[in-house]
Amino acid sequence: MTKKCKCCNEEKYIDDYPAYKMNKHGPYFRNECKKCRSIKAAGWRYKLSFDEVKKLKETENCEICNIDLKWSDRYIDHNHINGNVRGILCPRCNSTLELFEQSKHLIEPSLNYLKKYKQTL
């Protein structure tokens, strides 16, 4: 069974829509597909328009490690102090960057530790 998304106007399988509630005939599905709802939620969170988020999510590779990303693994990176969006990262680079931001004083000692034990960087 398919349904047309009221946001992107694409015909998609019903599994691409979040279930809203149950009634006596079964689940009622929202009128916007999961992808469009995700874009809208990110827009609200980062104060960006639907088109700005959609364009940002079109980035196919992590901006740090350059690996190819599935759409669902394209994390929007932002500055935690001022909220400004910086770009798209993979989950690993996004988490690492967040740890670095919280512990800037540990970046240099970590690099020195790796050098000490002759790890390749």
Buried (B, 14 or more C-beta within 10 A) or exposed (E): EEBEBEBBEEEBEEEBBEEEEEEEEEEEBBEBBBBBBBBBEBBEEBEBEBEBBBEBBEBEBBEBEEEEBEEEBBBBBBEEEEEEBEBBBBEBBBEBBEEEEEEEEEEEEEEEEEEEEEEEE
